Amino acid sequence: MNPKGRFPRGSGPLVCGGILLILLLPVGARAGLFPAASTGDLWFQADHAGFRDSTGAVTEEFYIRLPNNQIVFEESDTDSGVTFEGRVFVHLKFFDESGDRVAGASRPFEFVAGSAEQARTPDRVQLLVIREPLHPKTHEVEVVVEDLNAKKRGLIYLFTKKKKNGVLRALLSPPPESADLSLSDLQFAWSCRPARAGAPFFKNGWSVVPNPGRNYGLYLDTLRVYAEIRDRHSAGFGTYASVKTVRDAEGHVLGVDRDTLALASGFGIQLVSMPLRGLPSGTYDLSLEVTEVGTDRVGRSVRAFNVLWDEGSWARAEEDVLAEARAVLPEDEYDRFREMPFGERESHLATFWASRDPSPNTAANELRIAFLARVEHADANFTTPLERGMTSDRGRVYIRYGPPDEWTREDLPRPGNTLADVLDGGDFSEDLYTDRTDRSRRDGLTTANFANVDTRPYEIWTYTREGQPLFPDRERLSKNTGLSFIFVDDQGIGVYTLRYSNTPQRF
């Protein structure tokens, strides 16, 4: 029992002693666009590019970027010394427009890190490539990466053999097709160097190291792209004009590069190398247009890429970026943010914080520093095996309003201190605003599946006035003096749900 008092500083998350078995129902994932990032407990990025052969059949290449710190490396003694071995399994599942599975592929990957430090750092990554023929009915693809060295964490998986994994689902379309002159998809690359057969990432005389995030800028300020051109009406040599154009989101032309290339036996490759210095953070389109000299036969291919200059955009996983956006953006703005490409997200967040910098003439943004301090506190105190602290209900309220002025917590309520007893003796409104339902009655909050005493743990946070909101201009005053929040651990496993608030603002 903890009667009313000051909010604790540095207290750790509640550790429960019981075991709860929960049935999880699958939730349909909404397909996005490539490049995409995974959800789940293993983070990776993935992209794809399609290439046609002389018959028009398409082979899809899938590129996966997997940071070392996302997977478990097992220590192994070898003749040459100690090494650290990682093992993952990649599953590809292809679906048609009706959602029916039409094809699939799986492949194991093994790799070695030279030291424990290399095995733990996010600066070292594994680049995985899978090539598969494209089923003609394919509309979406699901990519699952499973860590064969790591079991899933949490009480739910205590007695299972489920492996740690990440998953993404994205729309998949074939490369542009023309009856005469066709181009492959544009493959965004980290580097393109001449190479011999057998070299890593070898393709038609070149080692093309994929860039699955299509991210350029801070660590790679030159756009590099590989593409293939096929002319089905040419059996010999031909000369073609090539135009590479970079446009912004509004369609304004920002850069053009022109050259000529020769195709032998109706096939050739185009390498793109364009400097990006001077372009602000954002998402841009690269178009490649190839025209046979002396004719009007033309092939085109267009794809988007990102320019990122903020180091945080390179170092953070997508789930961390989305968590920050969810904490600071209004609900409708956050919904739009989720659909933005990576480059637009960086630009949007940078503009958001810059417009709220209390001292724009200094290097530090004090408001963002305060936000990060609250995130650190929320992660340290409210994280459980099932959710991160900053995205939990208590974490979101803490980040929004700061520490409460009064804090009451009951870990094992006894008669006289149950949630119903507290509500009967407290100044709580009959209208209960919650995150799950706009309004519920008192009975809905206090009724539990217990035969006698309601023993659910709970916390009550009270702000005598409006708290310390990060964004005071957004807050609408509640109809009562001060703010009150009630969090209930409905299942007894340390996950507290916001069940009452006297402010109509949604969380």
Disulfide bonds with the S-S distance in Angstrom:
none
